[in-house]
Amino acid sequence: MENEKRGVGQSPLGLLDGDSGGGVFGGGSEQGKGKPKRSRTAAAKGKKDASAQAVKKRGRPTGSKNKDYDEVVVERSRCKRCDSPERTHYYKKMRYKNQTRRWTRCKMCGMCRIDITVDL
């Protein structure tokens, strides 16, 4: 029944058999003309096969040692308003030439403060 409406030899898209639907947007017989597309494989780029090359792992080398850092005892910073040493976590950190600034808040009164440490 549907074939009678469309006509014999037509696809559901309304194209005749053998017509690929070319035209303004391509996809027709014009697509094959011109320069052939270059493949993007490793062989086309002139590189060796990836399986033939030794794969180098990324990241820290195995067997590398940790750096030793000096430990310094620092007096805990206090809130200027309520003199409490309790604070929230540091939510921002910036390094300048020889100092580190860390932003935090007092847990008791909520005052925002910046803890500054000097690196010598």
Legacy VTK file of the C-alpha trace (Angstrom):
# vtk DataFile Version 3.0
C-alpha trace
ASCII
DATASET POLYDATA
POINTS 120 float
0.000 0.000 0.000
2.806 2.411 0.930
4.758 1.486 -2.213
1.863 2.651 -4.354
1.872 6.105 -2.714
5.608 6.547 -3.085
5.848 4.858 -6.390
7.785 1.799 -7.349
11.547 2.086 -6.988
11.562 4.845 -4.369
13.035 4.652 -0.892
11.236 5.890 2.246
13.103 9.196 1.858
11.546 9.771 -1.534
14.744 9.031 -3.475
14.838 6.972 -6.615
16.871 3.794 -6.621
20.497 4.584 -7.444
20.188 8.244 -6.348
22.275 8.944 -3.276
20.680 12.288 -2.489
23.412 14.613 -3.662
22.834 18.282 -4.221
23.700 21.369 -2.246
24.865 19.578 0.912
26.931 16.902 -0.804
26.585 13.201 -0.331
25.941 12.672 -4.037
28.128 11.526 -6.840
30.195 14.734 -6.584
31.682 13.616 -3.264
34.135 11.195 -4.837
35.696 13.804 -7.118
38.721 15.868 -6.242
41.667 15.021 -4.029
41.416 11.869 -1.932
41.199 12.426 1.804
44.364 11.689 3.748
44.137 9.194 6.536
45.158 10.243 10.044
46.987 7.066 10.957
50.493 6.935 12.365
51.777 5.353 9.167
50.437 8.249 7.095
52.242 10.744 9.331
55.552 8.969 8.859
55.746 7.709 12.434
56.566 4.194 13.505
53.904 1.891 14.840
53.129 2.579 18.505
53.404 -1.114 19.387
56.944 -1.230 18.010
58.136 1.697 20.134
58.977 1.304 23.809
56.198 2.875 25.856
57.566 5.317 28.413
55.486 5.635 31.551
54.494 9.081 32.705
54.870 10.481 36.204
57.348 9.990 38.989
60.183 7.541 38.262
60.219 4.319 40.243
62.725 4.229 43.101
62.940 8.005 43.497
63.405 9.278 47.053
61.339 11.804 48.949
62.802 15.199 49.733
63.700 15.963 53.325
62.064 19.128 54.591
62.918 21.105 57.695
60.243 21.025 60.374
59.571 24.268 62.174
57.447 24.794 65.248
55.157 27.759 64.654
52.988 29.515 67.216
49.311 29.125 66.329
47.666 32.243 65.011
44.917 33.823 67.107
41.842 35.832 66.296
42.252 39.553 66.970
38.617 39.922 68.063
38.123 37.012 70.498
41.750 35.761 70.928
40.756 32.192 70.027
43.243 29.899 68.221
40.395 27.792 66.737
39.965 28.241 63.010
38.297 26.667 59.978
40.287 25.022 57.193
42.379 27.212 54.902
40.212 27.928 51.885
42.701 29.957 49.850
46.491 29.943 49.627
48.790 32.316 47.755
52.571 32.361 47.588
54.485 35.572 47.123
58.259 36.057 46.912
59.168 34.858 50.408
55.824 34.598 52.175
52.741 32.407 52.135
49.290 33.823 52.800
46.441 31.537 53.890
42.840 32.682 54.258
40.746 31.237 57.101
37.921 32.123 59.544
37.655 32.039 63.320
35.400 29.210 64.560
34.214 31.201 67.600
33.261 34.591 66.145
33.474 33.990 62.353
35.965 36.785 61.677
37.973 36.334 58.474
41.743 36.477 58.815
44.879 35.912 56.779
47.694 33.865 58.288
51.058 34.980 56.885
54.220 32.889 57.196
57.640 34.094 56.038
59.910 31.610 54.275
63.612 32.308 54.720
LINES 1 121
120 0 1 2 3 4 5 6 7 8 9 10 11 12 13 14 15 16 17 18 19 20 21 22 23 24 25 26 27 28 29 30 31 32 33 34 35 36 37 38 39 40 41 42 43 44 45 46 47 48 49 50 51 52 53 54 55 56 57 58 59 60 61 62 63 64 65 66 67 68 69 70 71 72 73 74 75 76 77 78 79 80 81 82 83 84 85 86 87 88 89 90 91 92 93 94 95 96 97 98 99 100 101 102 103 104 105 106 107 108 109 110 111 112 113 114 115 116 117 118 119
